[in-house]
Amino acid sequence: MRRTVRLRLTLLYSGLFLVAGVLLVALIYFLVEHSPFPGPPAAPASLGGLDLPVPVSQLEEPRAENLRRLLVNSLIALAVMAFASMLLGWLMAGRALRPLADMTTTVRRITADRLDRRLAASGPDDELKELADTFDELLDRLEAAFTAGGPPPPGRRA
């Protein structure tokens, strides 16, 4: 498989999401298990109208089961969201890299006989537009040199 920029960005986005998700699940689990806030008081068991205290061991069993259920459900949710982040990462990386694909297509159409073509990138004034503008300036200089019939570029012989 070719390791394209799009694939690398997707893996980066998904990896960051997964690390953040694992930390979130661990933090939630830790906070629920070691909560500094007291839980609700246990309801006393009633036996024929008498309120009897419930043994602590019976209170711990449902708590442990609830913690296990919380952890399992959180990990299932994290797995689903990890796949969603990969899909969204792939789509967003493609969208972010679309101007590069357009530039590549235009540059492939430029030949020595057709130096009048330009990238003429539109959009925000970012690194991609700066690259396109720089390439257009290079083409301006090449076209002027070819039109003027000037000397061959350095390192080449006529």
Secondary structure, DSSP 4 states (H G I P E B T S, - for coil): ----HHHHHHHHHHHHHHHHHHHHHHHHHHHHHT-SS--PPPPPEEETTEEEPPPHHHHHHHHHHHHHHHHHHHHHHHHHHHHHHHHHHHHHHHHHHHHHHHHHHHHHH--TT-TT------SSSSHHHHHHHHHHHHHHHHHHHHHHT-PPPTT---
